[in-house]
Every structure is written in C-alpha cells, then in structure tokens.
Amino acid sequence: MPDSDTAGSKTRSRGLTAGLRRAVSSVRTNLILLVIVFVAVPAVLYRQFEQSDADRQTVLLDAVRDRGLIVARAVRPLLEGADRIPVAQLDNELSRFESETVSLRLLFRPSRGDSGFFYVASAPRVDAESLTAERQRLVEQGVLERLGETCSGDVPLSIPFDRVNAPRELVTSITPVRTTNGCWALVVSNRLAGLRELGRPYWQSAEIQVAGAIYLALAAIVFGLFLGVWRNLARFAAAARAIGNGGPDGEAGFSDRNNIPELAPVAEAFDRMVVKLRSAADNIRLAAEDNAHAFKTPLATIAHALEPLRRRIAPDDERLQQALHSISGSVERLGQLVQAARRLDVATADLLDPPREQVDLSALCDDLIDRYEQNLPASGARVSGRIADGVAVRGGLDMLTVAIENVIDNAISFAPPATDVDVTLVVNNGWAILTVADQGPGVAPDNLDRIFERYFSQRPEQRGLPGTNFGVGLWIVRRNIEALRGRASARNRRGGGLEVVLELPVARTV
C-alpha cells in the first residue's frame, strides 16, 4: 500500500510539473506576463522618478530663493535710506541689481492710513497693468497681508506669475524694511525662461519624453512580435483544420498562410509532412486493394475446384467428407482474413488522411436498412429503422458505410432468430446520434469498452466457424468514428440486448 501511494504521489508530481512547464512555455501565458511587466515597470519607475524630481526641484528652488535673498540683502541698505531718495530715481537704483534672470519690484505702505501697499519702482521697468496684476496675485496669496502686520523678516516664496506680454516669472522672496514714513518691501523674482526645469512636471522634460518614446517603441515591437507569432500559429491551426476537413480551404498549405519568414522552414516541413501522409494513405489503400484482389483469385480457384471433389466423394466416406469440410472451412476463413486485412489497411489509411466531404447520413442509413430488409440475414433477424430526415455530417462515405455496416452486422450476429435490430438516428445539441440495438445476450459490464479493442471477441462458437471472428469490426467502427471527430460507445439495454451508439458532429440539418 505505501508503494502504491508513493507511485501515485510521483505520478501526480510529474503531472503537476508537466502542467507547470506547459503553462510557462505557453505563448499566451508569456504574453500576459509581458503585459504585466510593461505596465508595472512604468508605474514603479514613475514613483521613483517623481520623488527624485521632487527632490531636485526642492534643491533648485532653494538655490533660487537663496539667490533672491542675497540680492534682497544687497538692496537692503538702499531700502533703509529710501525715504531720502526721490521716487523717480528708485528705478535707476534698482536697475543696478537686476540681471538677465532676476527682476525686482519695490512696494511701499505708508505708516499713516490703511491703504495697503503700492508699487513705486521696478527693474526692469514694467507697465502699470502688469504691476497691478502682480500686486493682486500677492494679495490673493495673503503675502502682503502677512507682511503688513509686522513689516519684518524675509519671506521666502515660490509663486508663479504670468506677466502680460512678458516671460513667466517665479516670485522667490520679499524683503521688508520699516522706516519712519512706512514699510518698504522688495519683491525678488526669477524669470522661468532661464530655469526651464523649475516648476515644470518632470515627465515634460525632453529626456523623459525621449525615454518614454523609446519604451513605447520597444513595447510595440515586442507586442507586435508576440502577436505576429500568435496569429501565425492561429493560421497554422486553421490550416490544419482546413486540411483535416477537406474542401477548397484545405488546398492552401501552411506556407501559403505563413507571414513570418523565420517560420517558413516549419511551414514547409508541415507541407511536406501532409504530402507524405496523403501519399502514404493512397499507397496503403492501393496496396490493400491489390492484395485483396491477388488473394481472391487463388481462393476462388480452390473453392471452385472443390465442387467436383464434393460430387465424387461418397456421402458415407466420413474421412474424406471431413477433409473436404476442413478444406472448405479453411478457404472460407482465408477469404475472411483477406477481407479483414483489407479493412484494417483501409482503416489505417483513413486515419492518416480522413476524408471530410459532406455526407447525407439520413440517406445512407435509409439505403443500408433497405439493403438489409431486401436480403434478410440467415438468422432471420429483421432490421428496422427510425431515421430523422436531412441529417448531414462531414466525413467519408466509405468510412461511414463500413462503420455502420459493422455495427449492424455485429448486432445481427448476436440477435436471436426472428427478432428486430433497431436502427435510430436523431439530432441532439448539434450531434447526430445513431443507435443500433439488438435483443441478444448483451455484454458483461467490464467488457463494454473492451469490445472496441483490436482483436477482442467473445461470442458463442455456434454463431460462426471457429476462428472466423477476428475482433476488428467494432475496432474499425471506433477508429473511423473518432477519426471523424465523433464518439463510439456501448451500453446494455434494460430489457436485454446491447446498444451501440455512434455520435458525430452535425454539418447540416434540413
């Protein structure tokens, strides 16, 4: 018992390993994993780049602010004596501290009254409309209100400001100075045109956009390659089905459906294999017919030569009569062997290259039933049928005829004299279901599936000469039906007898 459990565990382990290996090797699985990777990598990198860019923006902003504060401290002595400088000269005084990137504005709030801050000078000079707009922005940010309460302490800022007809600026600091007449405030700003990285989302930078374009191009190439291989494999599968189903679509080979140059050798190998299989099937069929014909002639000659001997041998000569009977039985057995070998060869050829033309199964069953009704078997069994009209399947007329005949012949061989062998054909859920039922002894439950095995036969000897049943009839039935993508099974009837069920996909019903 432990050995059995161990063997079972090993079998399950090998099955799981094989299943996992197939899953890992699957194009579909790898494509899904690739999609996950291509989606996950940008998400992870986005967070990392976003944090790095935020840190870089902070360092750059601090540097700009520090530069603004340095300029403000340099101008502070000027502010402390601004009360003594004429307002008209303040623009000239501020212009000494401006640069290509740094702009200065000077605001003043009188100590008397509550009129707020006024712009009194700027460097470079700007129009009154722009000064008013910038002042309004500072008011909206609450900077001037907070500054007006104390008029002390540098205020570091980072307020983007869109000027009228001028490049965008970033207000970086306000330095207040209290004097006798009121509160002076120096606003220092930097032109963002000289600081392209500051205040701009990192994904808008040229480096990130180039990297993103390369990433998208790589993703498109990889997905295009995967999808191209997948579509080509699908075309190969369609080619295999078309070749198997026959018809005009089957004439186009794998090479005709291939669009990937690297798969051309594979497609050509498949085409060569199909040609060889079809050629082998044709050769097997031809050899089967030639061999059967070659054996029939000498067997017929022997059987014909026995007739004069049978007339010349005295009826009471038991020894010669027994010898004659043995020869006659052997000739009959050889004839059956020849037919069985022919059927085996044809079945093998049909498996290699099964035909797929449309066959009117209803008409075929009606013809076979009429033939059996006109030529009653020696046992006296009657063949009757209930056949649905207009049922068609895809297959080969010869394959289906042999399969149905073998099932009916098998039923007749077991049917008691003067009983019925019922043949019914119905359609259910897209399947044509053909049932052949007899009233014979049935089959032991353990052998219901074994009767379709090759060379398996269990029947009373009186139902035929010893050795005349070779156990290939139902084997050919199952092989033919399964080659046409159908199913063959057997079950015992409740009232006695056996039912053999043949199921085939329906091609058309009327």
C-alpha positions as CSV (number, residue, x, y, z in Angstrom):
1,M,0.0,0.0,0.0
2,P,2.7,2.6,0.8
3,D,4.4,1.7,-2.5
4,S,1.1,2.4,-4.3
5,D,0.8,5.8,-2.5
6,T,4.3,6.7,-3.4
7,A,3.8,5.8,-7.0
8,G,0.6,7.8,-7.1
9,S,2.3,10.8,-5.5
10,K,5.1,10.6,-8.0
11,T,2.6,10.4,-10.9
12,R,0.8,13.5,-9.5
13,S,4.0,15.3,-9.1
14,R,5.1,14.6,-12.6
15,G,1.7,15.7,-13.8
16,L,1.9,19.0,-11.9
17,T,5.4,19.5,-13.2
18,A,4.4,18.9,-16.8
19,G,1.4,21.2,-16.4
20,L,3.6,24.0,-15.0
21,R,6.1,23.5,-17.8
22,R,3.3,23.8,-20.4
23,A,1.9,26.9,-18.7
24,V,5.4,28.6,-18.5
25,S,6.0,27.7,-22.2
26,S,2.6,28.9,-23.4
27,V,2.7,32.0,-25.7
28,R,-0.5,33.2,-24.1
29,T,1.0,33.0,-20.6
30,N,4.2,34.7,-21.6
31,L,2.2,37.5,-23.3
32,I,0.2,38.1,-20.2
33,L,3.3,38.2,-18.1
34,L,4.9,40.6,-20.6
35,V,1.9,42.9,-20.4
36,I,2.1,42.9,-16.6
37,V,5.8,43.7,-16.7
38,F,5.3,46.5,-19.3
39,V,2.6,48.0,-17.1
40,A,4.3,47.5,-13.8
41,V,7.7,48.9,-14.7
42,P,6.5,52.4,-15.7
43,A,4.3,52.5,-12.6
44,V,7.3,51.7,-10.3
45,L,9.7,54.0,-12.2
46,Y,7.1,56.8,-12.2
47,R,7.1,56.9,-8.4
48,Q,10.9,56.8,-8.2
49,F,11.4,59.5,-10.9
50,E,8.6,61.6,-9.3
51,Q,10.3,61.5,-5.9
52,S,13.8,62.2,-7.5
53,D,12.4,65.1,-9.5
54,A,10.6,66.5,-6.4
55,D,14.0,66.4,-4.5
56,R,15.7,68.1,-7.5
57,Q,13.0,70.7,-7.7
58,T,13.4,71.4,-4.0
59,V,17.2,71.9,-4.3
60,L,16.8,74.1,-7.3
61,L,14.1,76.2,-5.7
62,D,16.2,76.6,-2.6
63,A,19.1,77.8,-4.7
64,V,16.9,80.3,-6.5
65,R,15.4,81.5,-3.2
66,D,18.8,81.9,-1.7
67,R,19.9,83.9,-4.7
68,G,16.9,86.1,-4.3
69,L,17.6,86.6,-0.6
70,I,21.2,87.6,-1.4
71,V,20.0,90.2,-3.8
72,A,17.5,91.4,-1.2
73,R,20.2,91.8,1.4
74,A,22.4,93.7,-1.1
75,V,19.5,96.1,-1.7
76,R,18.6,96.4,2.0
77,P,20.8,99.5,2.6
78,L,19.1,101.2,-0.3
79,L,15.7,100.5,1.3
80,E,16.8,101.8,4.7
81,G,17.5,105.2,3.0
82,A,14.7,105.0,0.5
83,D,12.8,107.8,2.3
84,R,15.6,110.3,1.3
85,I,15.7,109.1,-2.4
86,P,13.3,110.7,-4.9
87,V,10.8,108.2,-6.2
88,A,11.8,109.0,-9.8
89,Q,15.4,107.7,-9.1
90,L,14.3,104.5,-7.4
91,D,14.0,102.7,-10.8
92,N,17.6,103.6,-11.6
93,E,18.8,102.4,-8.2
94,L,17.1,99.0,-8.6
95,S,18.4,98.5,-12.1
96,R,21.9,98.2,-10.6
97,F,20.9,94.9,-9.1
98,E,18.8,93.3,-11.9
99,S,20.2,90.6,-14.2
100,E,19.1,88.5,-17.2
101,T,17.1,86.3,-14.8
102,V,16.4,88.4,-11.7
103,S,13.7,91.1,-11.6
104,L,12.9,93.5,-8.7
105,R,9.8,95.3,-7.6
106,L,9.6,97.9,-4.8
107,L,6.4,98.3,-2.9
108,F,5.6,100.8,-0.2
109,R,2.9,101.0,2.5
110,P,2.6,104.4,4.2
111,S,2.6,104.4,8.0
112,R,-0.5,106.6,8.0
113,G,-3.8,105.3,6.8
114,D,-4.8,101.8,5.7
115,S,-4.4,101.9,2.0
116,G,-2.1,98.9,1.7
117,F,1.0,98.5,-0.5
118,F,1.7,100.4,-3.7
119,Y,4.2,99.6,-6.4
120,V,6.7,102.5,-6.7
121,A,9.5,101.1,-8.8
122,S,10.7,98.1,-10.7
123,A,13.7,96.8,-12.6
124,P,13.4,96.3,-15.4
125,R,10.6,98.7,-15.8
126,V,7.1,97.3,-16.5
127,D,3.8,98.8,-17.3
128,A,1.2,99.7,-14.7
129,E,-1.1,96.9,-15.7
130,S,1.5,94.2,-15.0
131,L,2.3,95.8,-11.7
132,T,-1.3,95.8,-10.7
133,A,-1.8,92.2,-11.7
134,E,1.3,91.1,-9.7
135,R,0.1,93.0,-6.7
136,Q,-3.3,91.4,-6.9
137,R,-1.6,87.9,-7.0
138,L,0.4,88.8,-3.9
139,V,-2.8,89.9,-2.2
140,E,-4.6,86.7,-3.2
141,Q,-1.7,84.6,-1.7
142,G,-2.0,86.6,1.6
143,V,1.6,87.6,1.4
144,L,1.1,91.3,1.6
145,E,-1.4,91.0,4.4
146,R,1.1,88.9,6.5
147,L,3.9,91.3,5.6
148,G,1.9,94.3,6.6
149,E,1.3,93.0,10.1
150,T,4.9,93.1,11.1
151,C,6.9,94.5,8.2
152,S,9.9,92.4,9.3
153,G,11.6,89.2,8.3
154,D,12.4,87.9,4.9
155,V,9.6,85.9,3.3
156,P,10.8,83.0,1.0
157,L,8.2,82.2,-1.7
158,S,7.6,80.2,-4.9
159,I,4.7,81.9,-6.6
160,P,4.5,81.5,-10.4
161,F,3.4,84.7,-12.1
162,D,2.2,85.1,-15.7
163,R,3.1,88.6,-16.8
164,V,1.3,90.4,-19.6
165,N,3.3,90.2,-22.8
166,A,6.4,89.0,-20.9
167,P,8.0,85.7,-19.9
168,R,6.6,83.9,-16.9
169,E,8.4,84.6,-13.6
170,L,8.6,82.9,-10.2
171,V,8.4,85.2,-7.1
172,T,11.1,83.8,-4.8
173,S,11.3,86.3,-1.8
174,I,10.0,89.5,-0.3
175,T,12.3,91.6,2.0
176,P,10.6,94.2,4.2
177,V,12.3,97.3,5.7
178,R,10.5,99.6,8.2
179,T,11.3,103.3,8.0
180,T,9.9,106.5,9.5
181,N,7.4,107.0,6.7
182,G,6.2,103.4,6.4
183,C,7.1,99.9,5.3
184,W,9.1,99.2,2.2
185,A,9.0,95.7,0.6
186,L,11.4,94.4,-2.1
187,V,9.9,91.6,-4.3
188,V,12.6,89.5,-6.0
189,S,11.5,87.2,-8.8
190,N,13.3,85.0,-11.4
191,R,12.4,84.5,-15.0
192,L,11.4,80.9,-15.6
193,A,12.7,81.1,-19.1
194,G,16.2,80.8,-17.7
195,L,15.1,78.0,-15.3
196,R,13.3,75.5,-17.5
197,E,13.4,72.6,-15.0
198,L,11.8,74.7,-12.2
199,G,8.1,74.4,-11.9
200,R,7.7,72.0,-14.8
201,P,6.5,68.4,-14.3
202,Y,9.3,66.0,-14.8
203,W,7.5,64.0,-17.5
204,Q,7.6,67.1,-19.7
205,S,11.3,67.1,-19.8
206,A,13.0,66.1,-23.1
207,E,14.9,63.2,-21.5
208,I,11.8,61.6,-20.1
209,Q,9.9,62.1,-23.3
210,V,12.6,60.5,-25.3
211,A,12.9,57.6,-22.9
212,G,9.2,57.2,-22.9
213,A,9.1,57.2,-26.7
214,I,11.9,54.5,-26.8
215,Y,10.0,52.5,-24.2
216,L,6.7,52.6,-26.2
217,A,8.6,51.7,-29.4
218,L,10.2,48.7,-27.6
219,A,6.8,47.7,-26.2
220,A,5.2,48.0,-29.7
221,I,8.0,45.9,-31.2
222,V,7.8,43.2,-28.6
223,F,4.0,43.0,-28.6
224,G,4.0,43.1,-32.3
225,L,6.4,40.1,-32.4
226,F,4.3,38.1,-29.9
227,L,1.0,38.9,-31.6
228,G,2.6,38.1,-35.0
229,V,3.8,34.7,-33.8
230,W,0.4,34.1,-32.1
231,R,-1.6,35.0,-35.2
232,N,0.7,32.8,-37.4
233,L,0.2,29.9,-35.0
234,A,-3.6,30.5,-35.3
235,R,-3.2,30.4,-39.1
236,F,-1.3,27.2,-38.8
237,A,-4.1,25.7,-36.7
238,A,-6.7,26.9,-39.2
239,A,-4.6,25.3,-42.0
240,A,-4.5,22.0,-40.1
241,R,-8.3,22.1,-39.6
242,A,-8.9,23.0,-43.2
243,I,-6.6,20.2,-44.4
244,G,-8.3,17.8,-42.0
245,N,-11.8,19.0,-43.0
246,G,-11.0,18.8,-46.7
247,G,-12.7,21.1,-49.2
248,P,-11.3,24.1,-51.1
249,D,-9.8,25.7,-47.9
250,G,-7.7,22.6,-47.4
251,E,-5.8,23.2,-50.7
252,A,-3.9,26.1,-49.2
253,G,-1.0,24.7,-47.3
254,F,0.9,26.1,-44.3
255,S,3.4,28.0,-46.4
256,D,0.5,29.9,-48.1
257,R,-0.7,31.1,-44.6
258,N,2.7,32.0,-43.2
259,N,3.6,35.6,-42.8
260,I,6.8,35.3,-40.7
261,P,10.0,34.5,-42.7
262,E,11.6,32.7,-39.7
263,L,8.7,30.2,-39.6
264,A,9.0,29.4,-43.3
265,P,11.1,26.2,-42.7
266,V,8.5,25.0,-40.2
267,A,5.6,25.7,-42.7
268,E,7.5,23.9,-45.5
269,A,8.2,20.9,-43.2
270,F,4.4,20.7,-42.3
271,D,3.5,20.9,-46.0
272,R,5.9,18.1,-46.8
273,M,4.5,16.0,-43.9
274,V,1.0,16.5,-45.2
275,V,2.0,15.4,-48.7
276,K,3.8,12.3,-47.4
277,L,0.8,11.4,-45.2
278,R,-1.6,11.7,-48.1
279,S,0.7,9.7,-50.4
280,A,1.2,7.0,-47.7
281,A,-2.6,6.8,-47.3
282,D,-3.1,6.4,-51.0
283,N,-0.4,3.8,-51.2
284,I,-1.9,1.8,-48.3
285,R,-5.4,1.9,-49.9
286,L,-3.9,0.8,-53.3
287,A,-1.9,-2.0,-51.7
288,A,-4.9,-3.2,-49.7
289,E,-7.0,-3.4,-52.9
290,D,-4.1,-5.1,-54.8
291,N,-3.5,-7.7,-52.1
292,A,-7.2,-8.5,-51.7
293,H,-7.6,-8.9,-55.4
294,A,-4.4,-11.1,-55.6
295,F,-5.7,-13.4,-52.9
296,K,-9.3,-13.6,-54.2
297,T,-8.3,-15.3,-57.4
298,P,-6.5,-18.4,-56.0
299,L,-9.1,-18.7,-53.2
300,A,-11.9,-18.7,-55.8
301,T,-10.0,-21.3,-57.8
302,I,-9.6,-23.6,-54.8
303,A,-13.3,-23.2,-53.9
304,H,-14.3,-23.9,-57.5
305,A,-12.0,-27.0,-57.6
306,L,-13.7,-28.4,-54.5
307,E,-17.0,-28.8,-56.3
308,P,-16.0,-31.8,-58.5
309,L,-14.4,-33.5,-55.4
310,R,-17.6,-33.0,-53.4
311,R,-19.6,-34.7,-56.1
312,R,-17.2,-37.6,-56.4
313,I,-16.7,-38.4,-52.7
314,A,-19.3,-40.8,-51.4
315,P,-21.6,-39.4,-48.7
316,D,-20.7,-42.3,-46.4
317,D,-17.0,-41.7,-46.6
318,E,-16.6,-39.8,-43.4
319,R,-12.9,-39.4,-43.5
320,L,-12.9,-37.7,-47.0
321,Q,-16.0,-35.7,-46.1
322,Q,-14.3,-34.4,-43.0
323,A,-11.2,-33.5,-45.0
324,L,-13.3,-31.7,-47.6
325,H,-15.2,-29.9,-44.9
326,S,-11.9,-28.7,-43.3
327,I,-10.5,-27.5,-46.7
328,S,-13.7,-25.6,-47.4
329,G,-13.7,-24.0,-44.0
330,S,-10.1,-23.0,-44.3
331,V,-10.8,-21.4,-47.7
332,E,-13.7,-19.5,-46.2
333,R,-11.5,-18.5,-43.2
334,L,-8.8,-17.3,-45.6
335,G,-11.4,-15.2,-47.5
336,Q,-12.5,-13.6,-44.3
337,L,-8.9,-13.0,-43.3
338,V,-8.3,-11.3,-46.6
339,Q,-11.3,-9.0,-46.1
340,A,-10.3,-8.3,-42.5
341,A,-6.8,-7.4,-43.6
342,R,-8.2,-5.1,-46.3
343,R,-10.5,-3.4,-43.8
344,L,-7.6,-2.9,-41.4
345,D,-5.4,-1.4,-44.1
346,V,-8.2,0.9,-45.3
347,A,-8.9,2.0,-41.7
348,T,-5.2,2.8,-41.3
349,A,-5.2,4.8,-44.5
350,D,-8.4,6.7,-43.4
351,L,-6.7,7.6,-40.1
352,L,-3.8,9.1,-42.0
353,D,-5.9,11.1,-44.4
354,P,-9.6,11.0,-43.3
355,P,-12.0,12.4,-46.0
356,R,-14.1,15.4,-44.9
357,E,-16.8,15.7,-47.6
358,Q,-20.4,16.3,-46.6
359,V,-22.4,13.1,-46.3
360,D,-26.2,12.7,-46.1
361,L,-26.3,10.4,-43.1
362,S,-30.1,10.1,-43.2
363,A,-30.0,8.8,-46.8
364,L,-27.1,6.5,-46.1
365,C,-28.9,4.9,-43.1
366,D,-32.1,4.5,-45.2
367,D,-30.2,2.8,-48.0
368,L,-28.4,0.4,-45.6
369,I,-31.7,-0.5,-43.9
370,D,-33.4,-1.1,-47.3
371,R,-30.5,-3.4,-48.3
372,Y,-30.8,-5.5,-45.1
373,E,-34.6,-5.7,-45.5
374,Q,-34.2,-7.0,-49.0
375,N,-31.6,-9.5,-48.1
376,L,-32.6,-11.0,-44.7
377,P,-29.8,-12.5,-42.7
378,A,-29.6,-16.2,-42.3
379,S,-30.5,-15.9,-38.7
380,G,-33.9,-14.4,-39.6
381,A,-33.3,-11.2,-37.7
382,R,-35.1,-8.2,-39.0
383,V,-33.5,-4.7,-39.4
384,S,-35.9,-1.8,-38.9
385,G,-35.2,1.9,-38.5
386,R,-36.4,5.3,-37.4
387,I,-34.3,7.9,-39.2
388,A,-34.5,11.6,-38.9
389,D,-34.6,13.4,-42.2
390,G,-32.0,15.8,-43.6
391,V,-29.1,15.0,-41.2
392,A,-25.7,15.5,-42.8
393,V,-22.2,15.1,-41.3
394,R,-18.6,15.6,-42.6
395,G,-16.7,12.5,-43.3
396,G,-16.1,9.9,-45.9
397,L,-18.9,7.8,-47.4
398,D,-16.9,4.6,-47.3
399,M,-15.7,5.2,-43.7
400,L,-19.3,5.8,-42.5
401,T,-20.7,2.9,-44.5
402,V,-18.1,0.5,-43.2
403,A,-18.7,1.7,-39.6
404,I,-22.5,1.4,-39.8
405,E,-22.4,-1.9,-41.6
406,N,-20.0,-3.4,-38.9
407,V,-22.3,-2.3,-36.1
408,I,-25.4,-3.7,-37.8
409,D,-23.6,-7.0,-38.7
410,N,-22.4,-7.3,-35.1
411,A,-25.9,-6.8,-33.8
412,I,-27.3,-9.4,-36.3
413,S,-24.7,-11.9,-35.3
414,F,-25.9,-11.8,-31.7
415,A,-29.7,-11.2,-32.3
416,P,-31.9,-14.2,-31.6
417,P,-33.8,-15.5,-34.7
418,A,-36.9,-13.6,-35.7
419,T,-36.1,-10.6,-33.5
420,D,-35.6,-6.9,-34.5
421,V,-32.4,-4.9,-34.8
422,D,-33.5,-1.3,-34.4
423,V,-31.5,1.5,-36.1
424,T,-32.4,5.1,-35.0
425,L,-31.0,8.4,-36.0
426,V,-31.7,11.6,-34.0
427,V,-30.1,15.0,-33.6
428,N,-29.4,16.4,-30.2
429,N,-27.4,19.6,-29.4
430,G,-25.6,19.6,-32.7
431,W,-24.8,15.9,-32.6
432,A,-26.1,13.2,-34.9
433,I,-26.7,10.2,-32.6
434,L,-27.0,6.8,-34.4
435,T,-28.1,3.9,-32.2
436,V,-28.1,0.2,-33.2
437,A,-29.9,-2.0,-30.7
438,D,-30.3,-5.8,-30.6
439,Q,-32.1,-8.2,-28.3
440,G,-29.1,-10.5,-27.8
441,P,-27.3,-11.6,-24.6
442,G,-25.6,-8.2,-24.1
443,V,-22.1,-7.7,-22.9
444,A,-20.5,-8.1,-19.4
445,P,-20.2,-4.6,-17.9
446,D,-16.5,-4.9,-17.6
447,N,-16.2,-5.6,-21.3
448,L,-18.5,-2.7,-22.6
449,D,-15.5,-0.6,-23.6
450,R,-13.2,-3.6,-24.4
451,I,-15.4,-4.7,-27.3
452,F,-14.0,-1.8,-29.2
453,E,-10.4,-3.0,-28.7
454,R,-8.5,-4.6,-31.5
455,Y,-8.8,-8.4,-31.7
456,F,-11.2,-8.6,-28.7
457,S,-14.0,-11.0,-29.4
458,Q,-16.3,-13.0,-27.1
459,R,-19.2,-14.9,-28.8
460,P,-20.6,-18.4,-28.7
461,E,-18.8,-20.8,-31.1
462,Q,-22.1,-21.8,-32.7
463,R,-22.5,-18.3,-34.1
464,G,-19.7,-18.9,-36.6
465,L,-16.9,-21.2,-37.6
466,P,-14.0,-21.3,-35.1
467,G,-11.6,-18.5,-35.8
468,T,-13.9,-16.7,-38.3
469,N,-14.4,-13.7,-36.0
470,F,-11.2,-11.6,-35.6
471,G,-12.4,-8.8,-33.3
472,V,-11.6,-6.0,-35.6
473,G,-15.2,-5.0,-36.7
474,L,-16.0,-2.7,-33.7
475,W,-12.4,-1.6,-33.5
476,I,-12.7,-0.3,-37.0
477,V,-16.0,1.4,-36.0
478,R,-14.5,3.3,-33.2
479,R,-11.4,4.3,-35.2
480,N,-13.4,5.5,-38.1
481,I,-15.9,7.5,-35.9
482,E,-13.1,9.1,-33.8
483,A,-11.2,10.0,-37.0
484,L,-14.3,12.0,-37.9
485,R,-14.2,13.7,-34.5
486,G,-17.1,11.6,-33.2
487,R,-17.6,9.1,-30.3
488,A,-18.5,5.4,-30.2
489,S,-19.8,3.7,-27.1
490,A,-21.9,0.7,-26.0
491,R,-24.4,0.0,-23.2
492,N,-26.6,-2.8,-22.2
493,R,-30.4,-2.4,-22.7
494,R,-32.7,-2.8,-19.7
495,G,-34.8,-5.3,-21.4
496,G,-31.9,-7.3,-22.6
497,G,-29.6,-6.8,-25.5
498,L,-26.9,-4.3,-26.5
499,E,-27.0,-0.8,-27.8
500,V,-24.0,0.6,-29.8
501,V,-24.2,4.5,-30.0
502,L,-22.3,6.4,-32.7
503,E,-22.1,10.3,-32.3
504,L,-20.9,12.7,-35.0
505,P,-20.9,16.5,-35.2
506,V,-23.8,17.7,-37.4
507,A,-22.8,19.6,-40.6
508,R,-26.3,20.4,-41.7
509,T,-29.9,19.6,-40.9
510,V,-32.9,20.3,-43.0
